[in-house]
């Protein structure tokens, strides 16, 4: 997570992580390619973005087969829009 999200405190970080896990707000406008890799969560009047990157098992390159969990490691980043 970024410094801005870290500054929200540990309770907020846990809540945001849980909200990402339960997020189902993907649609054709917000996720035109159907990858479910980015989203926006409202948290106490603040927008928080999340991004999920798909890496190979060594976390060095993109996953060779993103649909295969044996070849893919997911990394979640939580950030504030102002930090982009």
C-alpha positions in Angstrom: 0.0 0.0 0.0 1.1 3.6 -0.5 2.0 6.0 2.2 -1.4 7.7 2.0 -3.3 4.5 2.6 -0.8 3.5 5.4 -1.5 6.8 7.1 -5.2 5.8 7.4 -4.1 3.4 10.0 -4.2 -0.4 10.5 -8.0 -0.7 11.1 -8.6 1.1 7.8 -6.0 -1.0 6.0 -7.7 -4.2 7.2 -11.2 -2.9 6.3 -10.0 -1.9 2.8 -8.4 -5.2 2.2 -11.7 -7.0 3.2 -13.6 -4.6 0.9 -11.3 -5.5 -2.0 -11.8 -9.2 -1.4 -15.6 -8.7 -1.5 -15.6 -6.2 -4.3 -18.1 -7.1 -7.1 -18.6 -3.7 -8.8 -17.0 -4.6 -12.1 -19.0 -3.7 -15.2 -18.5 -3.1 -18.9 -17.7 0.6 -18.2 -15.2 0.1 -15.4 -13.7 -3.1 -16.6 -14.1 -3.3 -20.4 -11.6 -6.2 -20.8 -13.0 -8.2 -18.0 -9.7 -8.5 -16.1 -11.0 -7.5 -12.7 -7.7 -5.9 -11.9 -8.6 -2.3 -10.8 -11.4 -0.8 -8.8 -12.5 2.1 -6.6 -13.7 1.8 -3.1 -15.3 4.6 -1.0 -13.9 4.7 2.5 -15.2 7.3 5.0 -15.7 9.9 2.2 -12.3 9.1 0.6 -11.8 7.3 -2.7 -9.3 4.5 -2.6 -8.1 2.8 -5.7 -6.9 -0.8 -5.9 -4.8 -2.5 -8.5 -3.9 -6.2 -8.8 -0.8 -7.1 -10.7 -0.2 -10.6 -12.0 3.5 -11.8 -11.7 5.4 -15.0 -12.4 6.2 -17.2 -9.3 9.5 -15.3 -8.8 7.8 -11.9 -8.9 10.1 -10.7 -11.6 7.9 -10.6 -14.8 4.3 -10.8 -15.8 2.7 -14.2 -15.4 3.0 -16.5 -18.4 -0.5 -17.8 -17.8 -2.6 -15.4 -15.5 -5.5 -17.9 -15.2 -3.2 -20.6 -13.7 -2.6 -20.1 -10.0 0.4 -22.4 -10.1 2.1 -19.9 -12.4 0.8 -16.7 -11.1 1.3 -14.5 -8.0 -1.1 -11.6 -7.4 0.1 -8.4 -5.8 -2.5 -6.0 -4.4 -1.8 -2.3 -4.2 -4.0 0.2 -2.4 -3.5 3.8 -3.2 -5.2 7.2 -3.1 -6.0 8.9 -6.4 -3.7 11.8 -5.5 -0.8 9.4 -5.3 -1.1 8.2 -8.8 
